[in-house]
Amino acid sequence: MAHFGDDELAGALVERVAIEDWIAARDDAGLDAGHWAARGAAFAAVLPDGGGGGGEGEARRSRRRWRVVLRAPAAVGLASRLVWQGQYLAVLAVESDPRRRDRVVLRCEAREA
């Protein structure tokens, strides 16, 4: 698979992703009744992310990690997930690039629905 630098990645916002936010709620019995709510859609660059984890003493990850670049300001936070090509990507980190203030970089992990 091709490797892209940050500039090439930021210029390749060609994937369509849906953005969803977790809406926390409790039912009458106090049980979790939260749900995912559609927030909108955006164009993104999505690439496998080999960074982070896997060091000595850490549990081996079985979930795939992704690096996703969106045009800022994207209303995405740690209570968000992306839906991309039928996969759910939980947002683990949100970073801004001081060299490209019009972009936000997300570190995501594939999860079950």
C-alpha positions as CSV (number, residue, x, y, z in Angstrom):
1,M,0.0,0.0,0.0
2,A,1.3,3.5,-0.8
3,H,2.6,5.6,2.0
4,F,1.5,9.3,2.0
5,G,3.1,12.2,3.8
6,D,0.8,14.5,5.7
7,D,0.7,17.0,2.8
8,E,-0.3,14.3,0.3
9,L,-2.8,12.8,2.7
10,A,-4.4,16.2,3.4
11,G,-4.8,16.8,-0.3
12,A,-6.5,13.5,-0.9
13,L,-9.9,14.1,0.7
14,V,-11.8,11.8,-1.6
15,E,-13.5,9.4,0.8
16,R,-17.0,10.1,2.0
17,V,-17.6,9.5,5.7
18,A,-20.7,9.9,7.8
19,I,-20.2,11.5,11.3
20,E,-22.2,10.2,14.2
21,D,-22.3,11.3,17.9
22,W,-23.2,9.3,20.9
23,I,-26.2,10.7,22.7
24,A,-26.1,9.5,26.3
25,A,-29.4,8.7,27.9
26,R,-30.9,6.6,30.7
27,D,-34.3,4.8,30.7
28,D,-36.7,4.8,33.6
29,A,-34.8,1.9,35.2
30,G,-31.5,3.8,34.9
31,L,-30.2,1.5,32.2
32,D,-28.2,2.9,29.3
33,A,-30.6,4.0,26.5
34,G,-28.0,6.0,24.6
35,H,-27.9,5.9,20.8
36,W,-25.8,7.1,17.8
37,A,-27.2,10.2,16.1
38,A,-26.3,11.3,12.5
39,R,-24.3,14.5,12.6
40,G,-23.5,14.9,8.9
41,A,-21.0,13.8,6.3
42,A,-17.6,14.9,5.1
43,F,-14.9,14.2,2.6
44,A,-11.8,12.6,4.2
45,A,-8.6,10.9,3.5
46,V,-8.5,7.5,5.2
47,L,-5.3,5.4,5.6
48,P,-4.2,2.6,7.8
49,D,-2.4,3.9,10.9
50,G,0.5,1.8,12.3
51,G,1.3,4.4,14.9
52,G,0.8,4.0,18.6
53,G,0.8,0.9,20.8
54,G,2.4,-2.5,20.2
55,G,5.3,-1.7,22.5
56,E,6.8,-3.9,25.1
57,G,4.3,-4.7,27.9
58,E,1.3,-3.6,25.9
59,A,-1.5,-6.0,24.8
60,R,-1.5,-6.8,21.1
61,R,-4.4,-5.0,19.3
62,S,-6.7,-7.0,17.2
63,R,-8.7,-4.0,15.9
64,R,-7.5,-2.2,12.9
65,R,-6.4,1.5,13.3
66,W,-6.9,4.3,10.8
67,R,-5.7,7.8,10.4
68,V,-8.4,10.1,9.0
69,V,-7.9,13.7,7.8
70,L,-11.0,16.0,7.6
71,R,-11.3,19.6,6.6
72,A,-11.6,21.7,9.8
73,P,-13.7,22.7,11.6
74,A,-15.2,19.3,11.6
75,A,-17.6,18.7,14.5
76,V,-15.9,15.5,15.6
77,G,-14.8,14.6,19.2
78,L,-14.1,11.6,21.4
79,A,-17.9,10.9,21.6
80,S,-18.0,10.6,17.8
81,R,-17.6,7.8,15.3
82,L,-17.2,7.7,11.6
83,V,-19.0,5.3,9.2
84,W,-16.8,4.5,6.2
85,Q,-17.3,1.8,3.7
86,G,-19.6,-0.1,6.0
87,Q,-17.1,0.1,8.9
88,Y,-17.5,1.9,12.2
89,L,-14.5,3.9,13.2
90,A,-14.3,5.0,16.9
91,V,-12.5,8.3,17.3
92,L,-9.6,7.8,19.8
93,A,-7.8,11.2,19.3
94,V,-8.4,14.5,17.5
95,E,-5.3,16.5,16.5
96,S,-4.8,19.7,14.6
97,D,-1.8,20.3,12.4
98,P,-0.3,23.7,13.0
99,R,1.1,23.6,9.4
100,R,-2.4,23.0,7.9
101,R,-4.9,24.8,10.1
102,D,-7.7,23.9,7.7
103,R,-7.3,20.1,8.5
104,V,-7.9,17.9,11.5
105,V,-6.3,14.5,11.9
106,L,-8.3,11.7,13.7
107,R,-6.8,8.5,15.1
108,C,-9.6,5.9,14.8
109,E,-10.1,2.2,15.6
110,A,-12.5,-0.1,13.8
111,R,-15.3,-1.3,16.1
112,E,-18.5,-3.4,15.9
113,A,-21.8,-1.5,15.6
